[in-house]
Amino acid sequence: MARLKGLGRGLDALFSGNDVGGDGVADKLQDVEITSLQPGKYQPRTNMDKPALEKLAESIKSQGIMQPILVRATGVDSYEIIAGERRWRAAQLAGLTAVPAIIREVADETALAISLIENIQRENLNPLEEAMGIQRLIDEFGMTHQTAADALGSSRSAVSNLLRLLNLSEAVQELMMQGKIDMGHGRALLALTPAEQIALANRIVMQKLSVRETEKLIQQRNQSPISKSGKIDRDLLALEETVSERLGTQIRIKSGKNGKGNVIIHYTSLDQLEDILNKL
């Protein structure tokens, strides 16, 4: 696939002083009825922060929309938003009936790249949302890590590191989507099995562990204490992992004398505890 020309320069290259679309068709700037617009199918953001939208709505009430929304036509008086969905939603909260929009003819891959660029540069995308968007560039348009990086004005290594986050267990990804753990935690957890990831991720949230503390715990776990015979008690570790995975939380089994011991179950809320008890 040919490189997406100009996208590596970011949004400034797409908006400033450029009145011709990627297909050689002149852009059109006009007011578009809010009801004629629909969210873009390539919007990488999965969550819109309500307080932030309300704040933007107040700004729009007092100052108007400073940056036109970028759209493409999908029919007669029907448009899909390529960039600016937050402004469109905030404009609705502000009571506007129309918004300024640049109408541009663009291909699907360009629309996705522009949506990604806007969110990455302007909206502080969650790392997982960014990774999912990049994965769509790869899956739907046959891009390599390098061509995706070029399109987004990033490095290949940065793109590859983001994509690795998609290998985290679903439970850990959900914690990252909620902002309870960050990308540094996620990268560290990749060294663990899915069950270990879930267990340690819950501990990170519960104890508010830093990335460095998390890395230290993982290093210590990889240097697990050994039995008198010089062998790691792999059966006990395997049981911990199995139970942790089934319950979706961190489980620790401490063996004592005469076959006795303790099972420690970690939880971060009463709701989670109730869910764990229901699984027992």
C-alpha positions in Angstrom: 0.0 0.0 0.0 1.3 3.5 -0.9 2.1 5.8 2.0 -0.6 8.2 3.1 0.9 11.4 1.7 1.1 14.3 4.2 -0.4 12.5 7.2 2.9 12.2 8.9 3.0 15.9 9.3 -0.1 15.8 11.6 -3.2 17.9 11.8 -1.5 21.2 11.0 -0.6 19.9 7.5 -4.2 18.7 7.1 -5.9 22.0 8.1 -3.7 25.0 7.6 -3.6 26.6 4.2 -4.8 23.6 2.4 -8.0 24.1 0.4 -7.8 21.0 -1.7 -8.6 17.5 -0.5 -6.5 14.4 -1.0 -8.4 13.5 -4.2 -7.7 16.9 -5.8 -11.3 18.1 -5.1 -11.6 21.6 -3.5 -12.7 21.7 0.1 -16.0 23.4 1.0 -16.4 25.5 4.2 -20.0 26.0 5.2 -22.4 25.8 8.1 -24.0 22.3 8.4 -27.1 21.4 10.4 -26.2 19.4 13.5 -28.9 16.9 12.6 -27.2 16.2 9.3 -24.1 15.0 11.0 -23.3 11.5 12.3 -20.3 10.2 14.3 -17.5 8.8 12.2 -17.2 5.1 11.9 -13.4 5.5 12.3 -13.6 7.4 15.6 -10.9 5.7 17.8 -12.2 7.1 21.1 -14.5 4.8 22.9 -15.4 7.1 25.8 -16.3 10.8 25.9 -15.6 12.5 29.3 -18.9 14.2 30.2 -17.4 17.0 32.4 -15.0 17.9 29.7 -17.8 18.0 27.1 -19.8 20.3 29.4 -16.8 22.6 29.8 -16.3 22.7 26.0 -20.0 23.5 25.6 -19.7 26.5 27.9 -16.7 27.7 25.9 -18.7 27.3 22.6 -21.6 29.3 24.1 -19.3 32.2 24.9 -16.8 32.0 22.0 -18.3 29.8 19.3 -16.6 27.0 17.5 -13.0 28.1 16.8 -12.0 25.1 14.6 -14.4 23.8 11.9 -15.4 20.2 12.0 -14.0 18.1 9.2 -16.6 15.9 7.5 -17.3 14.0 4.3 -20.5 13.6 2.4 -22.4 10.3 2.7 -25.6 11.4 0.8 -27.7 14.4 0.2 -27.5 16.7 3.2 -25.9 13.9 5.1 -22.3 13.9 6.5 -19.9 11.7 8.4 -17.6 13.4 11.0 -13.9 12.7 10.3 -12.5 15.0 13.0 -14.3 17.1 15.6 -16.9 14.8 17.1 -16.3 16.3 20.6 -17.0 19.8 19.2 -20.2 18.4 17.5 -21.4 16.8 20.8 -20.5 19.9 22.8 -22.3 22.1 20.3 -25.5 20.1 20.9 -25.1 20.7 24.6 -24.6 24.4 23.9 -27.9 24.5 22.0 -26.5 25.2 18.5 -28.4 24.1 15.5 -25.6 24.3 13.0 -21.8 24.1 13.1 -19.0 25.3 10.7 -17.7 22.3 8.7 -15.1 21.6 6.1 -16.5 19.2 3.6 -13.7 17.0 2.1 -13.6 14.0 -0.1 -11.3 11.5 1.5 -10.7 7.7 1.3 -11.4 5.4 4.2 -7.8 5.0 5.3 -7.2 8.7 5.2 -10.4 9.3 7.3 -9.2 6.8 9.9 -5.7 8.3 10.0 -7.0 11.8 10.4 -9.3 10.7 13.3 -6.4 9.1 15.0 -4.1 12.1 14.5 -6.7 14.5 15.9 -7.4 12.4 19.0 -3.7 11.6 19.6 -2.6 15.3 19.3 -5.6 17.1 20.8 -7.6 14.7 23.0 -5.1 12.6 24.9 -6.3 9.3 23.7 -6.1 6.4 26.2 -3.1 4.3 25.1 -5.4 1.3 24.5 -7.7 3.4 22.3 -4.7 4.5 20.4 -3.4 1.0 20.0 -6.9 -0.2 18.8 -7.0 2.6 16.2 -3.5 1.7 14.9 -4.5 -2.0 14.8 -7.5 -1.0 12.6 -5.1 0.8 10.2 -3.1 -2.5 10.0 -6.1 -4.9 9.8 -8.4 -2.9 7.5 -5.9 -1.2 5.2 -3.0 -3.6 5.1 -0.5 -1.2 6.7 2.7 -2.3 8.3 4.0 -1.0 11.7 6.3 1.3 9.7 3.6 2.8 7.4 1.2 3.3 10.3 4.0 5.1 12.1 4.7 7.2 9.1 1.0 8.1 8.7 0.8 9.2 12.4 4.1 11.0 12.5 5.4 8.5 15.1 8.3 6.0 15.3 8.0 2.3 14.5 9.1 1.4 18.0 6.5 3.6 19.6 3.8 2.0 17.4 5.0 -1.5 18.2 5.1 -0.8 21.9 1.5 0.5 21.8 0.3 -2.6 19.9 1.8 -4.9 22.4 -0.7 -3.6 25.0 -3.4 -5.5 23.0 -1.8 -8.7 24.3 -2.8 -7.9 27.9 -5.7 -9.9 29.3 -9.1 -8.4 28.9 -9.5 -7.7 32.6 -6.2 -5.7 32.6 -7.2 -3.8 29.4 -10.4 -2.8 31.1 -8.5 -1.4 34.1 -6.3 0.6 31.7 -9.4 1.9 29.8 -10.7 3.1 33.2 -7.4 4.9 33.9 -6.7 2.8 36.9 -3.3 1.6 35.5 -1.2 3.4 32.9 0.8 2.3 29.9 4.0 1.8 32.0 2.2 -0.7 34.2 0.7 -2.5 31.2 4.1 -2.9 29.5 5.5 -4.4 32.7 2.6 -6.8 33.1 3.2 -8.2 29.6 6.0 -10.3 31.1 3.4 -12.3 33.1 0.9 -15.0 32.3 -2.8 -13.7 31.9 -3.7 -14.9 35.4 -0.6 -13.2 36.9 -1.4 -10.1 35.0 -4.9 -9.9 36.5 -3.6 -10.6 40.0 -0.9 -8.0 39.9 -3.0 -5.4 38.2 -5.6 -5.6 41.0 -2.8 -5.2 43.5 -1.5 -2.2 41.6 -4.9 -0.6 41.9 -5.5 -1.6 45.5 -2.0 -0.5 46.7 -1.5 2.4 44.2 1.8 0.9 43.1 4.1 2.9 40.9 5.5 1.5 37.6 8.9 1.0 39.3 7.4 -0.8 42.2 5.5 -3.0 39.8 8.6 -3.8 37.8 10.4 -4.7 41.1 7.6 -7.1 42.1 7.7 -8.8 38.7 11.5 -9.2 39.0 11.1 -10.7 42.5 8.4 -13.1 41.2 10.7 -14.2 38.4 13.2 -15.1 41.2 10.7 -17.1 43.2 11.9 -18.8 46.4 12.8 -22.5 46.0 12.1 -25.4 48.2 14.7 -27.4 50.2 15.1 -29.7 47.3 16.1 -26.8 45.1 13.0 -26.9 42.9 10.3 -24.3 42.6 6.9 -25.4 43.9 5.4 -25.2 40.5 2.2 -27.0 41.5 1.4 -24.3 44.1 2.2 -21.5 41.6 0.0 -23.1 39.0 -2.9 -23.4 41.4 -2.5 -19.7 42.3 -2.7 -18.8 38.6 -5.7 -21.1 38.0 -7.7 -19.8 40.9 -6.7 -16.1 40.2 -7.9 -16.5 36.6 -11.2 -18.1 37.6 -12.0 -15.5 40.2 -10.6 -12.5 38.3 -8.5 -11.3 41.2 -5.2 -11.9 43.0 -4.9 -15.1 45.0 -2.0 -16.0 47.2 -1.5 -19.5 48.7 0.8 -19.7 51.7 1.7 -23.2 52.8 2.6 -24.0 56.4 3.5 -27.0 58.4 1.7 -30.3 58.4 -0.1 -29.6 55.1 -1.8 -26.5 56.6 -1.8 -23.0 55.1 -3.7 -19.8 54.2 -5.4 -18.6 51.0 -5.4 -14.8 50.6 -8.0 -13.2 48.3 -7.4 -9.6 47.3 -10.3 -7.4 46.3 -10.6 -3.6 45.5 -14.3 -3.0 46.3 -17.3 -4.6 48.0 -18.9 -5.1 44.6 -15.8 -7.1 43.5 -15.9 -9.1 46.8 -19.5 -10.0 46.2 -18.7 -11.1 42.7 -15.8 -13.2 44.0 -18.0 -14.9 46.6 -20.6 -15.7 43.9 -18.0 -17.5 42.0 -16.8 -19.6 44.9 
